[in-house]
């Protein structure tokens, strides 16, 4: 017992001595080089308040030694840890269009001609798997955000251990399969913070090292304990989370999902706040997670909240012997050299296809924007669920490591609707199948129901910069009331003074086989073979013709003016840098087409070989503010002595998808001005007075007649002119346009109405 008694005080004395030593050492550290950690919570757009708080932390002179963040806090934290100052972050985020980033809006220049037509024809696209229509799992793949992060963090691209960044950093993500919290402190920095900010339903999950990761805020939106474990003795926390919202605030799916997520995180914050030495809580209750348009006021709220803790921050700074290092001027990633391209995940798309979409040469200096444009080209195909890439130095230059995740959905249902004065009402349903017969291919079938039944079938094998090939089959038809003089001037029909107008029915079946090569996404050259069946007929003339009379006697009261098969070869050259098909504000356009008609079944008995050449060119540019001007000129002519008039140019009407050589012309109704040659000039002023709402004023002038270019009449004052004043609205199902049109030479004033995308 004595032994035990005499020995009992020894551990107590040792513990006291150890406590004194520890306390002395700790006090010495606190009085010396104090280690400060920073915690940045998630909160979407509200995370912009972190920038304002960082500005005050810098102004107070606090040196940050560790940063831990989640979601938006991970993005801001990683940028700051990599060397950006608060002021640089402010500038970086001010110049960012968050709407385009979040929605993955891609410029029209990133889309091939086939893809442009897709996005400018269909109002709705839905996955179709196992004969079931479903909805996309997320609004965005986050590609635009990832592109921006890769460029912004280019200067630390080779830092795989995040503790070796200028400020050691980590972020939190969630394994969506296991429900585990994942701490990311190594790897490729843009990939890590993208995973941390992958909010469910808004962005596609991110795959990192075989794990499927989503937003870290699901489990840990304020990683204060992890920052302390890194060695921080004082923790500064910036909390931009909000508590549970009432029903009036839950107005979107995003807010509802956030509310469900907050059930867990809100309950943990009382304890986490107690473990935070300087707690900065910006007043952002009135903002939502998607209010990126209010960035200035949100950043200001961060400044205001941090100012309240400014004295505390100054006291912490005073206890740090080593002051913050000066933030360097970060190098701008203007030009890069990629020596090797390494691709993974392209099971159904060849290396040539991928490289062709990237459109840059290896081992040559390229602007960083050209790399981003190439990635956007790949993304615009819709063939990849996510595209993640790494730039890794290899000595002479760098490797581009492309990690592709193909879209598992290969079949889509697409829907559109349209009304115009020519085709009348139409509803479109499309079935699209990718990887249909070969790698890199797509098959598509439009069935159009309404006043005029039509179809459009397409098959295209895209080989990028190599020769691609395609097959098209299109059935088109409409009927239009036209002047009988137009028929008499083009076809062998009897004169009848009692007939002023007839109802002309046009039927067109066109089949094409073609080769195409594309330079960038805006320039294409095509060569092809074409078969066309044309029928022009009417039931207005109910005259029984004599046997052997040409054209033959009508059947069932229908008179045919044309009923021939034509076979031709053609070449086509297209340049399209317009930023919008319907309302261009910038860009150039050129479309040249040459058809050589070789054979015909010759219904009218007057076929000889002939050619048709036509071209259209234009430009669009802003004048002031939201006012822009679109100028275009076009023309065409026939070569050869054939009397076939079916392919003559006929001007009149309003629209953007008229078949054959029917050409829109304001001031005149459809199919009003015929001739085998024409020239036309067009100008339109477009004032977007509010977003997606346009006031339009247009004018066009033309000469159209037979053999204009041979006689030289194409260079005289225009014989025809027309003007239009209208309103247009860019709706989700396509442009809605109402145009009042008149001509000084004409007798009638016309209203043209177009609703939805043209097809």
Long-range contacts (C-beta under 8 A, 24 or more apart in sequence): 29-233, 30-233, 30-319, 31-319, 32-319, 32-321, 33-320, 33-321, 33-322, 34-233, 34-234, 34-316, 34-319, 34-320, 35-65, 35-66, 35-231, 35-232, 35-233, 35-234, 36-62, 36-63, 36-64, 36-65, 36-66, 36-232, 36-233, 36-234, 36-235, 36-236, 36-316, 36-320, 37-64, 37-65, 37-66, 37-67, 37-68, 37-227, 37-228, 37-230, 37-231, 37-232, 37-234, 37-235, 37-236, 38-64, 38-66, 38-67, 38-68, 38-77, 38-227, 38-235, 38-236, 38-237, 38-238, 39-68, 39-69, 39-73, 39-222, 39-223, 39-224, 39-227, 39-235, 39-236, 39-237, 39-238, 39-276, 40-67, 40-68, 40-69, 40-70, 40-72, 40-73, 40-74, 40-76, 40-77, 40-237, 40-238, 41-69, 41-70, 41-71, 41-73, 41-217, 41-221, 41-222, 41-237, 41-238, 41-239, 41-240, 41-241, 42-69, 42-70, 42-71, 42-72, 42-73, 42-74, 42-196, 42-197, 42-215, 42-216, 42-217, 42-221, 42-240, 42-241, 43-71, 43-72, 43-73, 43-221, 43-240, 43-241, 43-242, 43-284, 43-289, 44-71, 44-72, 44-199, 44-258, 44-288, 44-289, 44-290, 45-72, 45-98, 45-287, 45-288, 45-289, 45-290, 45-291, 45-292, 45-294, 45-295, 45-298, 46-72, 46-240, 46-242, 46-282, 46-284, 46-287, 46-288, 46-289, 46-291, 46-298, 47-71, 47-72, 47-73, 47-75, 47-76, 47-240, 48-72, 48-76, 48-93, 48-292, 48-295, 48-298, 48-299, 48-302, 49-238, 49-240, 49-282, 49-284, 49-298, 49-299, 49-301, 49-302, 49-305, 50-76, 50-77, 50-238, 50-240, 50-302, 51-76, 51-86, 51-89, 51-90, 51-93, 51-299, 51-302, 52-86, 52-282, 52-298, 52-299, 52-300, 52-301, 52-302, 52-303, 52-304, 52-305, 52-306, 53-238, 53-280, 53-282, 53-302, 53-303, 53-305, 53-306, 54-80, 54-86, 54-89, 54-302, 55-86, 55-87, 55-90, 55-302, 55-303, 55-306, 56-302, 56-303, 56-306, 56-307, 56-309, 56-310, 56-313, 57-86, 57-236, 57-306, 57-313, 58-85, 58-86, 58-324, 59-310, 60-310, 60-313, 60-314, 60-316, 60-317, 61-314, 61-317, 61-323, 61-324, 62-236, 62-313, 62-316, 62-317, 62-320, 62-324, 63-317, 63-320, 63-322, 63-323, 63-324, 63-325, 64-167, 64-236, 64-324, 65-167, 65-168, 65-231, 65-232, 66-167, 66-168, 66-169, 66-227, 66-230, 66-231, 66-232, 67-167, 67-168, 67-169, 67-170, 67-227, 68-169, 68-170, 68-171, 68-172, 68-223, 68-224, 68-226, 68-227, 68-230, 69-169, 69-171, 69-172, 69-196, 69-223, 70-171, 70-172, 70-196, 70-215, 70-216, 70-217, 70-220, 70-221, 70-222, 70-223, 71-196, 71-197, 71-199, 71-215, 71-216, 71-217, 71-221, 72-197, 72-240, 73-171, 73-238, 73-240, 74-171, 74-172, 74-192, 74-193, 74-196, 74-197, 74-216, 75-149, 75-193, 75-196, 75-197, 77-169, 77-171, 78-153, 78-169, 78-171, 78-189, 78-192, 78-193, 79-152, 79-153, 80-167, 81-162, 81-165, 81-166, 81-167, 81-168, 81-169, 82-153, 82-155, 82-156, 82-165, 82-166, 82-169, 82-189, 82-330, 83-155, 83-156, 83-166, 83-327, 83-328, 83-330, 84-152, 84-327, 84-330, 85-327, 88-327, 88-330, 90-299, 92-152, 93-295, 93-299, 94-295, 94-296, 96-148, 98-292, 98-293, 98-295, 99-292, 99-293, 100-144, 101-144, 101-145, 101-148, 102-139, 102-140, 102-144, 102-145, 102-202, 102-290, 102-292, 103-139, 103-140, 104-140, 104-141, 104-142, 104-143, 104-144, 104-379, 105-144, 106-144, 106-376, 106-379, 106-380, 107-376, 107-579, 108-578, 108-579, 108-580, 108-581, 109-373, 109-520, 109-521, 109-522, 109-577, 109-579, 110-373, 110-376, 110-377, 110-379, 110-380, 110-521, 111-377, 111-380, 111-521, 112-377, 112-380, 112-381, 112-462, 112-518, 112-521, 113-518, 113-521, 113-524, 113-574, 113-576, 114-442, 114-458, 114-460, 114-462, 115-380, 115-381, 115-382, 116-576, 116-581, 118-414, 118-432, 120-581, 120-582, 120-757, 121-414, 121-416, 121-428, 121-446, 121-757, 121-758, 121-759, 122-414, 122-415, 122-416, 122-428, 122-430, 122-757, 123-415, 123-416, 123-417, 123-732, 123-733, 123-734, 123-756, 123-757, 124-414, 124-415, 124-416, 124-733, 125-412, 125-413, 125-414, 126-412, 126-413, 126-414, 126-415, 127-409, 127-411, 127-412, 128-409, 128-411, 128-412, 128-413, 128-431, 129-408, 129-409, 129-411, 133-413, 137-201, 137-204, 138-200, 138-201, 138-202, 138-203, 138-204, 139-201, 139-202, 139-203, 140-202, 140-203, 140-204, 141-203, 141-204, 141-379, 141-384, 141-385, 141-386, 141-387, 142-194, 142-198, 142-203, 142-204, 142-206, 142-386, 143-375, 143-376, 143-379, 143-386, 143-387, 145-194, 145-197, 146-190, 146-191, 146-194, 146-387, 146-388, 147-372, 147-375, 147-376, 149-189, 149-190, 149-193, 149-194, 150-190, 150-389, 150-391, 151-333, 151-368, 151-372, 153-189, 153-190, 154-333, 154-336, 154-368, 154-391, 155-330, 155-331, 155-333, 156-189, 157-188, 157-189, 157-390, 157-391, 157-392, 157-393, 157-398, 158-392, 158-393, 159-189, 160-186, 160-187, 160-188, 161-185, 161-186, 162-186, 162-189, 162-192, 165-189, 166-325, 168-230, 170-223, 170-226, 170-230, 171-196, 171-216, 172-196, 172-216, 172-217, 172-219, 172-220, 172-221, 172-223, 172-226, 173-198, 173-206, 173-208, 173-213, 173-214, 173-215, 173-216, 174-213, 174-214, 174-215, 174-216, 174-218, 174-219, 175-211, 175-212, 175-213, 176-200, 176-205, 176-212, 176-213, 176-214, 177-211, 177-212, 179-219, 181-216, 181-219, 181-220, 182-211, 182-213, 182-216, 183-223, 183-226, 184-208, 188-390, 191-388, 191-390, 194-388, 199-254, 199-257, 199-289, 200-257, 201-253, 201-254, 201-257, 202-254, 204-385, 204-386, 206-386, 206-388, 207-386, 207-388, 207-403, 207-405, 215-261, 217-261, 217-265, 218-261, 218-264, 219-264, 220-265, 221-265, 222-265, 222-268, 222-269, 222-272, 224-272, 224-275, 224-276, 225-272, 225-275, 228-275, 234-277, 234-278, 234-316, 235-275, 235-276, 235-277, 235-278, 236-276, 236-277, 236-278, 236-280, 236-313, 236-316, 237-272, 237-273, 237-276, 237-278, 237-279, 237-280, 238-280, 238-282, 238-302, 238-305, 238-306, 239-269, 239-273, 239-279, 239-280, 239-281, 240-282, 240-284, 241-265, 241-266, 241-269, 242-284, 242-285, 249-288, 252-288, 252-290, 254-288, 254-289, 254-290, 255-288, 255-289, 258-289, 277-316, 278-309, 278-312, 278-313, 278-316, 279-309, 280-305, 280-306, 280-308, 280-309, 281-305, 333-368, 334-367, 334-368, 335-365, 335-366, 335-367, 335-368, 336-365, 336-366, 336-368, 336-371, 336-391, 336-397, 336-398, 337-363, 337-364, 337-365, 337-366, 337-396, 337-397, 337-398, 338-362, 338-363, 338-366, 338-371, 338-391, 338-397, 338-398, 338-399, 338-400, 339-363, 339-394, 339-396, 339-397, 339-398, 339-399, 340-394, 340-399, 340-400, 341-399, 341-400, 341-402, 342-399, 342-400, 342-401, 342-402, 343-402, 343-404, 344-401, 344-402, 344-403, 344-404, 345-402, 345-403, 345-404, 345-405, 345-406, 346-404, 346-406, 347-406, 348-383, 348-406, 348-434, 348-435, 348-439, 348-440, 349-383, 349-404, 349-406, 349-439, 349-440, 350-439, 350-440, 352-463, 352-464, 352-466, 353-439, 353-440, 353-462, 353-463, 353-464, 354-378, 354-402, 354-404, 354-464, 355-464, 355-465, 356-462, 356-463, 356-464, 356-465, 356-466, 357-381, 357-464, 359-464, 359-465, 359-520, 359-521, 363-397, 371-400, 377-521, 378-404, 380-521, 381-462, 382-407, 383-407, 383-434, 407-434, 410-434, 410-435, 416-733, 416-734, 416-756, 416-757, 416-759, 417-733, 417-755, 417-756, 418-734, 418-754, 418-755, 418-756, 418-757, 418-758, 418-759, 419-753, 419-754, 419-755, 419-756, 420-654, 420-655, 420-752, 420-753, 420-754, 420-755, 420-758, 421-653, 421-654, 421-670, 421-752, 421-753, 421-754, 422-478, 422-480, 422-653, 422-655, 422-658, 422-670, 423-450, 423-451, 423-452, 423-478, 424-450, 424-451, 424-452, 424-478, 425-450, 425-451, 426-450, 426-451, 426-452, 426-454, 426-759, 428-759, 446-759, 448-759, 452-476, 452-477, 452-478, 452-479, 453-477, 456-759, 464-518, 465-517, 465-518, 465-519, 466-517, 467-515, 467-516, 467-517, 468-515, 468-516, 468-517, 468-518, 469-513, 469-514, 469-515, 469-516, 470-512, 470-513, 470-514, 470-516, 471-511, 471-512, 471-513, 472-510, 472-511, 472-512, 472-514, 473-509, 473-510, 473-511, 473-512, 474-508, 474-509, 474-510, 474-511, 475-507, 475-508, 475-509, 476-506, 476-507, 476-508, 476-509, 476-510, 476-659, 477-505, 477-506, 477-507, 477-508, 478-505, 478-506, 479-503, 479-504, 479-505, 479-506, 480-504, 480-506, 480-670, 480-671, 482-670, 482-671, 482-672, 483-672, 486-650, 486-671, 486-672, 486-674, 487-538, 487-561, 489-674, 490-561, 490-645, 490-646, 490-648, 490-674, 491-536, 491-551, 491-561, 491-562, 491-604, 491-645, 492-550, 492-551, 492-604, 493-541, 493-559, 493-561, 494-543, 499-540, 499-541, 501-540, 502-538, 502-540, 502-541, 503-538, 503-539, 503-540, 504-536, 504-537, 504-538, 504-671, 505-535, 505-536, 505-537, 505-538, 505-539, 506-534, 506-535, 506-536, 506-659, 507-533, 507-534, 507-535, 507-536, 507-537, 508-532, 508-533, 508-534, 508-535, 508-659, 508-660, 509-533, 522-575, 522-576, 522-577, 523-574, 523-575, 524-572, 524-573, 524-574, 525-571, 525-572, 525-573, 525-574, 526-570, 526-571, 526-572, 526-573, 526-574, 527-569, 527-570, 527-571, 527-572, 528-569, 528-570, 528-571, 528-572, 529-567, 529-568, 529-569, 529-570, 530-566, 530-567, 530-568, 530-569, 530-570, 530-595, 531-565, 531-566, 531-567, 532-565, 532-566, 532-567, 532-568, 533-564, 533-565, 533-566, 534-562, 534-563, 534-564, 534-566, 534-646, 534-660, 535-560, 535-562, 535-563, 536-560, 536-561, 536-562, 536-563, 536-646, 537-561, 537-562, 537-563, 550-604, 550-605, 551-603, 551-604, 560-603, 561-604, 562-603, 562-604, 562-646, 563-603, 564-600, 564-601, 564-602, 564-603, 564-604, 564-607, 564-646, 565-600, 565-601, 566-597, 566-599, 566-600, 567-597, 567-598, 567-599, 567-600, 568-595, 568-596, 568-597, 568-598, 569-595, 569-596, 569-598, 570-594, 570-595, 570-596, 578-620, 579-620, 581-656, 582-656, 582-728, 582-730, 582-735, 583-686, 583-688, 583-694, 583-728, 583-730, 583-735, 584-620, 584-628, 584-630, 585-620, 585-621, 585-622, 585-628, 585-686, 586-620, 586-621, 586-622, 586-628, 587-619, 587-620, 588-617, 588-618, 588-619, 589-616, 589-617, 589-618, 589-619, 589-620, 589-632, 590-615, 590-616, 590-617, 590-618, 591-615, 591-616, 591-617, 595-647, 597-642, 597-644, 597-647, 600-644, 604-643, 604-644, 606-642, 606-643, 606-644, 607-642, 607-644, 608-640, 608-641, 608-642, 608-643, 608-644, 609-640, 609-642, 610-638, 610-639, 610-640, 610-641, 610-642, 610-644, 611-638, 611-639, 611-640, 612-636, 612-637, 612-638, 612-639, 612-647, 612-661, 613-637, 613-639, 614-649, 614-661, 618-682, 623-685, 626-687, 626-688, 626-689, 627-685, 627-686, 627-687, 627-688, 628-685, 628-686, 628-688, 629-683, 629-684, 629-685, 629-686, 630-682, 630-683, 630-684, 630-686, 631-682, 631-683, 632-681, 632-682, 632-683, 633-679, 633-680, 633-681, 633-682, 634-663, 634-679, 634-680, 634-682, 635-677, 635-678, 635-679, 635-680, 635-714, 636-661, 636-677, 636-678, 637-676, 637-677, 637-678, 637-708, 637-709, 638-676, 638-677, 645-674, 645-676, 648-674, 648-675, 648-676, 649-674, 649-675, 649-676, 649-677, 649-678, 649-704, 650-674, 651-678, 651-680, 651-702, 651-704, 651-720, 653-752, 654-724, 654-739, 654-741, 654-752, 654-754, 655-752, 655-754, 655-758, 656-758, 657-758, 657-759, 665-700, 665-702, 665-720, 665-722, 666-698, 666-699, 666-700, 666-722, 666-723, 666-724, 666-739, 666-741, 666-743, 667-700, 667-720, 667-721, 667-722, 667-723, 667-724, 667-741, 667-742, 667-743, 667-745, 667-746, 667-750, 668-720, 668-722, 668-743, 668-746, 668-750, 669-748, 669-750, 673-702, 673-704, 673-720, 674-704, 675-704, 675-705, 675-706, 675-708, 676-706, 676-707, 677-704, 677-705, 677-706, 677-707, 677-708, 677-709, 677-714, 678-702, 678-703, 678-704, 678-705, 678-708, 679-703, 679-704, 679-708, 679-714, 680-704, 681-718, 692-729, 692-730, 692-731, 693-727, 693-728, 693-729, 693-730, 694-727, 694-728, 694-729, 694-730, 695-726, 695-727, 696-724, 696-725, 696-726, 696-727, 696-728, 696-737, 696-739, 697-723, 697-724, 697-725, 698-723, 698-724, 698-725, 698-726, 698-739, 699-723, 699-724, 719-745, 720-745, 721-745, 722-746, 724-752, 726-752, 731-756, 733-757, 734-758
